[in-house]
């Protein structure tokens, strides 16, 4: 799960304090344990797109690899595999 933080015009000391609070109070002292914090400048659409995509891509790639391995494992065991696709005509 992700938390998005608008860090565009914030003082670095305030960002550090917020991240420290999230680490202690939400993530049990470990960065990203329950929530991964993504920062961007909410006033800048490019920052929102690039900074958030950069944070989400590694997790999305990892999730896709796990899903692919799970499907491959099910096929090897002779289990049915159901694939769901988005889009018209699928």
C-alpha positions in Angstrom: 0.0 0.0 0.0 1.2 3.5 -0.8 1.0 6.9 1.0 1.5 9.9 -1.3 3.1 12.9 0.2 3.1 16.4 -1.4 6.6 17.5 -0.8 6.8 20.3 -3.4 7.3 23.4 -1.2 7.8 21.7 2.2 10.9 22.4 4.3 13.2 19.4 4.3 13.0 19.3 8.1 9.2 18.9 8.0 9.5 16.1 5.4 12.0 14.3 7.6 9.8 14.7 10.6 6.8 13.3 8.8 8.7 10.4 7.3 10.1 9.6 10.8 6.6 9.7 12.3 5.3 7.3 9.6 8.3 5.0 10.1 7.8 4.9 13.9 4.0 5.0 14.2 2.8 3.2 11.1 5.6 1.0 9.8 6.9 -0.4 13.2 10.3 1.3 12.8 11.0 0.0 9.3 10.7 2.1 6.1 8.0 0.6 3.8 7.0 -2.2 6.1 3.3 -1.6 5.8 3.1 1.5 3.8 5.5 2.8 1.2 5.7 6.6 1.1 5.9 8.2 -2.4 6.8 11.9 -2.6 6.1 14.3 -5.4 5.3 18.0 -6.1 1.5 17.9 -6.4 1.5 21.3 -8.3 3.7 19.8 -11.1 1.9 17.2 -13.2 5.2 15.9 -14.5 6.5 15.3 -11.0 3.3 13.5 -10.0 3.6 11.2 -13.0 7.3 10.6 -12.9 7.9 10.4 -9.2 4.9 8.3 -8.4 5.5 5.9 -11.4 9.1 5.5 -10.3 7.9 4.4 -6.9 5.2 2.1 -8.1 7.0 0.4 -11.0 9.3 -1.9 -9.0 6.4 -3.2 -6.9 4.2 -3.7 -10.0 7.0 -5.6 -11.8 7.5 -7.8 -8.7 3.8 -8.5 -8.4 3.6 -9.4 -12.1 6.5 -11.8 -11.8 4.9 -13.5 -8.8 1.6 -13.8 -10.7 3.4 -15.3 -13.7 5.3 -17.8 -11.6 2.1 -18.8 -9.8 0.3 -19.4 -13.2 3.3 -21.4 -14.5 3.3 -23.5 -11.3 -0.4 -24.2 -11.6 0.0 -25.2 -15.3 2.9 -27.6 -14.4 0.6 -29.2 -11.7 -2.2 -29.6 -14.3 -4.4 -27.1 -12.5 -6.6 -24.7 -14.5 -5.4 -21.2 -14.9 -7.8 -18.3 -15.3 -6.5 -15.1 -16.8 -8.4 -11.9 -16.6 -7.7 -9.2 -19.1 -9.0 -5.6 -19.4 -10.2 -4.3 -22.7 -12.7 -4.7 -25.4 -13.1 -8.0 -27.2 -11.0 -10.0 -24.7 
